[in-house]
């Protein structure tokens, strides 16, 4: 799910140790392996909550956090958005770049972790994070990075799987307490932000792909006032 403007160069079709990746090599390896295990990990279609929430917005600059194989980024680019798309997996970005070329759209690919990428502050009209696997830290680095990227008047749209945030650690080693959830971002908001949507709703899920079994979404949409 997750994360080269100043951090490096656009990702190549195949991951390389010298492609400018900025972030934890272990996290990159984990996600590269996950993508490499399947010819296609996600559905190839844009996420339903993104489509619904972006419908009334005027296209501008957008940051797609955890862009994966690029379906959301390509959909946004087709809709007139100037897209910067970020992911930790070079395998995912290679696929995304090929899909974008096939679709005839231009996307700026960023091979980095969100908290390590050098992104222009307060410059994106939309920051979209659809089911991101953002690791939680004591200083709330990922949460603050999401908010910092939004331009005045812009929107942060964070969508996640409902119910996962309250689960106990799994035998597989997955512990929801290790990750950032919408409530954590909402807890950092001050008077510079307006909450437009903060709710749980039935998921409009593309057919196929990992995560298709999740039935409800947590949707947080907030606007930066200044």
C-alpha positions as CSV (number, residue, x, y, z in Angstrom):
1,X,0.0,0.0,0.0
2,X,2.6,2.5,1.0
3,X,5.4,5.3,-0.3
4,X,11.6,11.2,-6.2
5,X,11.1,14.8,-6.0
6,X,14.2,16.0,-4.1
7,X,14.7,12.5,-2.6
8,X,15.8,11.0,-5.9
9,X,14.8,10.2,-9.5
10,X,11.6,8.7,-10.9
11,X,11.4,4.9,-10.2
12,X,12.5,2.6,-13.0
13,X,10.5,-0.3,-14.3
14,X,12.6,-2.7,-12.1
15,X,13.8,-1.9,-8.6
16,X,17.5,-1.2,-8.2
17,X,19.7,-0.7,-5.1
18,X,20.8,2.7,-6.6
19,X,17.4,4.1,-7.7
20,X,17.4,6.8,-5.0
21,X,15.1,5.0,-2.5
22,X,14.9,6.8,0.8
23,X,13.7,4.9,3.8
24,X,14.1,1.7,5.8
25,X,15.6,-1.1,3.6
26,X,13.7,-3.7,5.6
27,X,10.4,-2.1,4.9
28,X,11.2,-1.8,1.2
29,X,12.2,-5.5,1.1
30,X,9.0,-6.6,2.9
31,X,6.8,-4.9,0.4
32,X,8.9,-5.8,-2.6
33,X,8.6,-9.5,-1.6
34,X,4.8,-9.1,-1.1
35,X,4.4,-7.7,-4.6
36,X,6.8,-10.1,-6.2
37,X,4.8,-13.0,-4.9
38,X,1.9,-12.2,-7.1
39,X,1.5,-11.0,-10.7
40,X,-1.0,-8.4,-9.4
41,X,-1.6,-7.6,-5.8
42,X,-4.5,-5.1,-6.1
43,X,-7.6,-4.9,-8.3
44,X,-6.3,-2.4,-10.9
45,X,-9.3,-0.2,-10.3
46,X,-9.4,3.1,-8.2
47,X,-10.6,2.8,-4.7
48,X,-14.3,3.6,-4.2
49,X,-14.0,6.0,-1.4
50,X,-11.5,8.1,-3.4
51,X,-13.8,8.2,-6.4
52,X,-16.7,9.3,-4.2
53,X,-14.8,12.0,-2.2
54,X,-12.9,13.5,-5.1
55,X,-16.0,13.9,-7.3
56,X,-16.7,17.5,-6.3
57,X,-13.1,18.7,-6.1
58,X,-11.4,20.9,-8.6
59,X,-8.3,19.1,-10.0
60,X,-4.9,20.5,-8.8
61,X,-1.8,19.0,-7.3
62,X,-2.3,15.6,-5.6
63,X,0.0,13.4,-3.5
64,X,-1.0,9.7,-3.6
65,X,0.5,8.1,-0.5
66,X,1.1,4.3,-0.8
67,X,0.2,4.3,-4.5
68,X,0.9,0.6,-5.0
69,X,0.4,-0.5,-8.6
70,X,-0.9,2.9,-9.6
71,X,-4.7,2.5,-10.1
72,X,-5.6,5.6,-8.0
73,X,-2.8,7.7,-9.5
74,X,-3.8,6.8,-13.1
75,X,-7.5,7.6,-12.4
76,X,-6.6,10.9,-10.9
77,X,-4.3,11.8,-13.8
78,X,-7.0,11.0,-16.2
79,X,-9.2,13.4,-14.3
80,X,-6.9,16.3,-14.8
81,X,-4.9,16.1,-11.6
82,X,-1.1,16.7,-11.4
83,X,-0.1,13.5,-9.6
84,X,2.8,12.8,-7.4
85,X,2.7,9.1,-6.3
86,X,4.8,7.7,-3.5
87,X,5.5,4.1,-2.4
88,X,8.2,2.1,-0.6
89,X,8.1,-0.8,-3.1
90,X,10.2,-0.5,-6.2
91,X,8.3,-3.6,-7.6
92,X,5.0,-1.8,-7.2
93,X,6.3,1.4,-8.7
94,X,7.7,-0.4,-11.7
95,X,4.3,-1.9,-12.4
96,X,2.6,1.5,-11.8
97,X,4.9,3.2,-14.2
98,X,4.2,0.7,-16.9
99,X,0.4,1.0,-16.3
100,X,0.6,4.8,-16.5
101,X,2.5,4.6,-19.8
102,X,-0.1,2.2,-21.2
103,X,-2.8,4.6,-20.1
104,X,-1.0,7.6,-21.7
105,X,-0.8,9.6,-18.5
106,X,2.1,11.3,-16.7
107,X,2.8,10.7,-13.0
108,X,5.8,11.7,-10.9
109,X,6.8,8.5,-9.0
110,X,8.5,8.9,-5.7
111,X,10.4,5.8,-4.3
112,X,10.5,6.7,-0.6
113,X,8.9,6.3,2.8
114,X,6.5,9.1,3.5
115,X,8.4,10.3,6.5
116,X,11.7,10.3,4.6
117,X,10.7,11.7,1.3
118,X,11.6,15.4,0.6
119,X,8.2,16.8,-0.4
120,X,7.3,20.4,-0.9
121,X,5.5,21.5,2.3
122,X,1.9,22.8,2.2
123,X,1.7,22.4,-1.6
124,X,-0.8,19.7,-2.4
125,X,-4.4,20.4,-3.1
126,X,-5.2,16.8,-2.2
127,X,-3.3,14.3,-0.2
128,X,-4.9,10.8,-0.6
129,X,-3.9,7.9,1.6
130,X,-6.0,4.8,0.8
131,X,-5.4,2.0,3.3
132,X,-1.8,3.1,3.9
133,X,0.6,0.9,6.0
134,X,2.2,3.8,7.9
135,X,4.2,2.9,10.9
136,X,3.4,4.6,14.1
137,X,6.2,6.5,16.0
138,X,6.3,8.3,19.3
139,X,6.6,11.7,17.5
140,X,3.6,11.0,15.2
141,X,5.9,11.5,12.2
142,X,3.7,9.9,9.6
143,X,0.5,11.7,10.8
144,X,2.3,15.0,10.7
145,X,3.8,14.3,7.3
146,X,0.3,13.8,5.9
147,X,-0.9,17.0,7.4
148,X,2.2,19.0,6.5
149,X,1.8,18.2,2.8
150,X,-1.6,19.7,2.4
151,X,-1.8,23.3,1.0
152,X,-4.1,25.9,2.5
153,X,-7.5,25.2,1.2
154,X,-6.5,21.7,0.3
155,X,-7.9,18.3,1.5
156,X,-6.5,15.3,3.2
157,X,-8.4,12.1,2.5
158,X,-7.4,9.2,4.7
159,X,-9.3,5.9,4.3
160,X,-8.7,2.7,6.2
161,X,-10.3,-0.7,7.0
162,X,-12.9,-0.4,9.8
163,X,-12.4,-2.6,12.8
164,X,-8.7,-3.3,12.2
165,X,-7.6,-0.6,14.6
166,X,-9.2,-2.4,17.5
167,X,-7.9,-5.8,16.8
168,X,-5.3,-7.6,18.9
169,X,-1.9,-8.6,17.5
170,X,-2.1,-11.5,15.1
171,X,-0.1,-14.7,15.3
172,X,1.4,-13.7,11.9
173,X,3.2,-10.8,13.7
174,X,0.8,-8.0,12.5
175,X,-0.1,-5.7,15.3
176,X,-2.6,-2.9,14.6
177,X,-1.0,-0.9,17.4
178,X,2.1,-0.5,15.2
179,X,0.2,1.5,12.5
180,X,-1.4,4.9,11.9
181,X,-5.2,5.0,11.9
182,X,-7.5,7.9,11.0
183,X,-8.4,8.6,14.6
184,X,-4.7,9.3,15.3
185,X,-4.6,11.9,12.5
186,X,-7.9,13.4,13.7
187,X,-6.4,13.8,17.2
188,X,-3.7,16.1,15.9
189,X,-6.1,18.6,14.2
190,X,-6.3,22.2,15.5
191,X,-8.2,25.3,14.5
192,X,-6.4,25.4,11.2
193,X,-8.5,22.4,10.0
194,X,-12.1,21.7,9.3
195,X,-13.4,18.1,9.5
196,X,-15.7,17.5,6.5
197,X,-16.1,13.7,6.9
198,X,-15.3,11.4,9.8
199,X,-17.4,8.3,9.6
200,X,-17.6,4.6,9.1
201,X,-19.4,3.5,5.9
202,X,-19.9,0.4,3.7
203,X,-16.9,-0.1,1.4
204,X,-17.4,0.3,-2.3
205,X,-14.7,-2.3,-3.2
206,X,-13.3,-3.0,-6.6
207,X,-13.6,-6.7,-7.5
208,X,-10.5,-8.8,-6.8
209,X,-7.2,-8.0,-5.3
210,X,-5.9,-8.1,-1.7
211,X,-8.2,-6.6,0.9
212,X,-11.4,-7.3,-1.0
213,X,-12.9,-9.1,2.0
214,X,-13.1,-5.9,4.1
215,X,-16.6,-4.6,4.1
216,X,-16.5,-1.2,5.9
217,X,-14.3,1.8,5.6
218,X,-13.2,4.5,8.0
219,X,-13.2,7.7,6.0
220,X,-11.5,10.9,7.3
221,X,-11.7,14.0,5.0
222,X,-10.3,17.2,6.5
223,X,-9.7,20.6,4.9
224,X,-6.8,22.9,5.8
225,X,-8.2,26.4,6.3
226,X,-4.9,28.3,6.5
